[in-house]
C-alpha cells in the first residue's frame, strides 16, 4: 500500500509559477513510476509528466517547455515545478505512483490539488 500526500498549488495569474509536491509513504526507489496527472473541468484525467526509477522522464507537449518534474529519493518525494502558467492549465492535479507487482502494475493516487490560473 502506498499513500501519497500532496501539497502546493493554488491561485496564480497567467505567467506565474506554482509548485506541487507529493510525499510517498514508501521508499520511492521501489516505485516504478511517479507522475503528475491533471483533470480540468469536463476533461478526462491525463498525464502531465512522469519519472521512472530508471531515470526516464516523460512530458506531454504542453508541459515539456514549462514544467519540470523532479524526484528526491532522500525525501521520498516528487515535485512538479510549473512556470509560465496559462488559463488552460487550470485543473486538479493528482500525484500518481505505479508499482510493479507480481500481478501487474498497481496505481495509487493522491487526493488532488487545485491549480487555478486566472486574470
Secondary structure, 3 states (H helix, E strand, C coil): CCCEEEEECEEEECCCCEEEEEEECCCHHHCCEEEEEEECCCCCCEEEEEEECCCCEEECCCCCCCEEEEEEHHHCEEEEEECCCCHHHCEEEEEEEEEEECCEEEEEECCCEEEEEEC
